[in-house]
Amino acid sequence: MKGYNQQSLFDNTKEDLHAIDNINGDQYFFYYKNNKREIVPCTDKEKNIKAKKRLDEIFKENYNIPKIYIDNRDKVKLYNPKGDVEKATALILNPEDGAYDINNKLNDMTGKEWTKFSCSWFIFNALQSDLKEEREVTKDTESHPATYSPTMVSEFIRFFTKEGQNVLDPFAGIGSTLVGCKRTGRIGYGIELNPKYYEIIKKRVPEFGNNVFNDDCRNIDKLPLPKIHYSISSPPYWDVLNRSTDGFKKEREEKGLDVKYSESNKDLGNISDYQEFLREVCSVYFKMYDILEYGAYITIIVKNVKKGGKLYPLAWDMARILNDKYVLKDEKIWIQDKIGLSPYGYPHSWASNILHHYCLILRKE
């Protein structure tokens, strides 16, 4: 680079470093991490020639490279943090987004994105943008008494799958998981017992209409489902909706909205005996096991519940039972910090406001 001092360039800001990538017609194909831990272009001509050759080889070979890198092939750079071209296996589009390793068989994320998701807890509250999107399709979405956000579920889908893979929700509700699949370029499948919610799903994601079944999820092994790469679901929290607080029921009944999932005797949320509920809900996931691809993950969003002054460790019991067949890998704690607190137990005994859910992560191994 004529007229430029190489060291002074490396001392500049990230913005300056990005700007010199193509300065004076020079083209850099190789990036590394400098002593300030900044990702910068390598100016060694020989290394860039090798990097260009290596990039060509990578794109010719079948590495299942994410579409965004294929679509922007001319902007992709080779990366190795230590500046070793021979050992480089990572691709970069924007240094600020991190590097994608071609050996990543699980998802399309860069190492930076992967690390961010690996935090064991997260705070998430309902988004008005999600609610607006639902109402634009159909106002009936408000009927379901316990929905969750497609924005939140999309983050799980992005982490545990690659674009184009199959995702199943055996407790599909009004289709939040399938909307998440649509947003992330995955193929959604779902099972929903309630005919009303089933129809809402078809309105929200008509492209997956043939992939959704109005059926009892305990029939999962009898349905024409393909091999599934990932499953995320939120089963009933036992019969908690049948024991909803008067304020919740009154407000929803005044609006003509559902206060529980259904009146069906097939509905798992209508089982009053705790041990029976555990057996039935876990049977769904045991039957699912056979249709999962080897190595596939499942995520179950659930929380512990209270009944008659006693805590029932639903999340922990499900994890213990399912660990007989799956491998329990970990959990993420979902925290809702915008829910008002109530003086439960005051002034006689301890009782908490449960504002967190367990996202249990298991794997078929």
ZIQUI-V924850 format. One record per residue. N is the residue number from 1. RES is the residue in one letter. SS is DSSP state (helix for helix, strand for strand, loop for the rest). Layout:
n-><N | N>
res-><RES | RES>
ss-><SS | SS>
This chain:
n-><1 | 2 | 3 | 4 | 5 | 6 | 7 | 8 | 9 | 10 | 11 | 12 | 13 | 14 | 15 | 16 | 17 | 18 | 19 | 20 | 21 | 22 | 23 | 24 | 25 | 26 | 27 | 28 | 29 | 30 | 31 | 32 | 33 | 34 | 35 | 36 | 37 | 38 | 39 | 40 | 41 | 42 | 43 | 44 | 45 | 46 | 47 | 48 | 49 | 50 | 51 | 52 | 53 | 54 | 55 | 56 | 57 | 58 | 59 | 60 | 61 | 62 | 63 | 64 | 65 | 66 | 67 | 68 | 69 | 70 | 71 | 72 | 73 | 74 | 75 | 76 | 77 | 78 | 79 | 80 | 81 | 82 | 83 | 84 | 85 | 86 | 87 | 88 | 89 | 90 | 91 | 92 | 93 | 94 | 95 | 96 | 97 | 98 | 99 | 100 | 101 | 102 | 103 | 104 | 105 | 106 | 107 | 108 | 109 | 110 | 111 | 112 | 113 | 114 | 115 | 116 | 117 | 118 | 119 | 120 | 121 | 122 | 123 | 124 | 125 | 126 | 127 | 128 | 129 | 130 | 131 | 132 | 133 | 134 | 135 | 136 | 137 | 138 | 139 | 140 | 141 | 142 | 143 | 144 | 145 | 146 | 147 | 148 | 149 | 150 | 151 | 152 | 153 | 154 | 155 | 156 | 157 | 158 | 159 | 160 | 161 | 162 | 163 | 164 | 165 | 166 | 167 | 168 | 169 | 170 | 171 | 172 | 173 | 174 | 175 | 176 | 177 | 178 | 179 | 180 | 181 | 182 | 183 | 184 | 185 | 186 | 187 | 188 | 189 | 190 | 191 | 192 | 193 | 194 | 195 | 196 | 197 | 198 | 199 | 200 | 201 | 202 | 203 | 204 | 205 | 206 | 207 | 208 | 209 | 210 | 211 | 212 | 213 | 214 | 215 | 216 | 217 | 218 | 219 | 220 | 221 | 222 | 223 | 224 | 225 | 226 | 227 | 228 | 229 | 230 | 231 | 232 | 233 | 234 | 235 | 236 | 237 | 238 | 239 | 240 | 241 | 242 | 243 | 244 | 245 | 246 | 247 | 248 | 249 | 250 | 251 | 252 | 253 | 254 | 255 | 256 | 257 | 258 | 259 | 260 | 261 | 262 | 263 | 264 | 265 | 266 | 267 | 268 | 269 | 270 | 271 | 272 | 273 | 274 | 275 | 276 | 277 | 278 | 279 | 280 | 281 | 282 | 283 | 284 | 285 | 286 | 287 | 288 | 289 | 290 | 291 | 292 | 293 | 294 | 295 | 296 | 297 | 298 | 299 | 300 | 301 | 302 | 303 | 304 | 305 | 306 | 307 | 308 | 309 | 310 | 311 | 312 | 313 | 314 | 315 | 316 | 317 | 318 | 319 | 320 | 321 | 322 | 323 | 324 | 325 | 326 | 327 | 328 | 329 | 330 | 331 | 332 | 333 | 334 | 335 | 336 | 337 | 338 | 339 | 340 | 341 | 342 | 343 | 344 | 345 | 346 | 347 | 348 | 349 | 350 | 351 | 352 | 353 | 354 | 355 | 356 | 357 | 358 | 359 | 360 | 361 | 362 | 363 | 364 | 365>
res-><M | K | G | Y | N | Q | Q | S | L | F | D | N | T | K | E | D | L | H | A | I | D | N | I | N | G | D | Q | Y | F | F | Y | Y | K | N | N | K | R | E | I | V | P | C | T | D | K | E | K | N | I | K | A | K | K | R | L | D | E | I | F | K | E | N | Y | N | I | P | K | I | Y | I | D | N | R | D | K | V | K | L | Y | N | P | K | G | D | V | E | K | A | T | A | L | I | L | N | P | E | D | G | A | Y | D | I | N | N | K | L | N | D | M | T | G | K | E | W | T | K | F | S | C | S | W | F | I | F | N | A | L | Q | S | D | L | K | E | E | R | E | V | T | K | D | T | E | S | H | P | A | T | Y | S | P | T | M | V | S | E | F | I | R | F | F | T | K | E | G | Q | N | V | L | D | P | F | A | G | I | G | S | T | L | V | G | C | K | R | T | G | R | I | G | Y | G | I | E | L | N | P | K | Y | Y | E | I | I | K | K | R | V | P | E | F | G | N | N | V | F | N | D | D | C | R | N | I | D | K | L | P | L | P | K | I | H | Y | S | I | S | S | P | P | Y | W | D | V | L | N | R | S | T | D | G | F | K | K | E | R | E | E | K | G | L | D | V | K | Y | S | E | S | N | K | D | L | G | N | I | S | D | Y | Q | E | F | L | R | E | V | C | S | V | Y | F | K | M | Y | D | I | L | E | Y | G | A | Y | I | T | I | I | V | K | N | V | K | K | G | G | K | L | Y | P | L | A | W | D | M | A | R | I | L | N | D | K | Y | V | L | K | D | E | K | I | W | I | Q | D | K | I | G | L | S | P | Y | G | Y | P | H | S | W | A | S | N | I | L | H | H | Y | C | L | I | L | R | K | E>
ss-><loop | loop | loop | loop | loop | helix | helix | helix | helix | helix | loop | loop | loop | helix | helix | helix | helix | helix | helix | helix | helix | helix | helix | helix | helix | loop | loop | loop | loop | strand | strand | strand | strand | loop | loop | loop | loop | loop | strand | strand | strand | loop | loop | loop | helix | helix | helix | helix | helix | helix | helix | helix | helix | helix | helix | helix | helix | helix | helix | helix | loop | loop | loop | loop | loop | loop | helix | helix | helix | helix | helix | loop | helix | helix | helix | loop | strand | strand | strand | loop | loop | loop | loop | loop | helix | helix | helix | loop | loop | strand | strand | strand | loop | loop | helix | helix | helix | loop | loop | strand | strand | loop | loop | loop | loop | loop | loop | loop | loop | loop | helix | helix | helix | helix | helix | helix | helix | loop | loop | loop | strand | strand | strand | loop | loop | loop | loop | helix | helix | helix | helix | helix | helix | helix | helix | helix | helix | loop | helix | helix | helix | helix | helix | loop | loop | loop | loop | loop | loop | helix | helix | helix | helix | helix | helix | helix | helix | helix | helix | helix | loop | loop | loop | loop | loop | strand | strand | strand | strand | loop | loop | loop | loop | loop | loop | helix | helix | helix | helix | helix | helix | helix | helix | helix | loop | loop | strand | strand | strand | strand | strand | loop | loop | loop | helix | helix | helix | helix | helix | helix | helix | helix | helix | helix | loop | helix | helix | helix | helix | helix | helix | strand | strand | loop | loop | loop | helix | helix | helix | helix | helix | helix | loop | loop | loop | loop | loop | strand | strand | strand | strand | strand | strand | loop | loop | loop | loop | loop | loop | helix | helix | helix | helix | loop | loop | helix | helix | helix | helix | helix | helix | helix | helix | helix | loop | loop | loop | loop | loop | loop | loop | loop | loop | loop | loop | loop | loop | helix | helix | helix | loop | loop | loop | helix | helix | helix | helix | helix | helix | helix | helix | helix | helix | helix | helix | helix | helix | helix | helix | helix | helix | strand | strand | strand | strand | strand | strand | strand | strand | strand | strand | strand | loop | loop | strand | strand | strand | loop | loop | strand | strand | strand | loop | helix | helix | helix | helix | helix | helix | helix | helix | helix | loop | loop | loop | loop | strand | strand | strand | strand | strand | strand | strand | strand | strand | loop | loop | loop | loop | loop | loop | loop | loop | loop | loop | loop | loop | loop | loop | loop | loop | loop | loop | loop | loop | strand | strand | strand | strand | strand | strand | strand | strand | loop | loop>
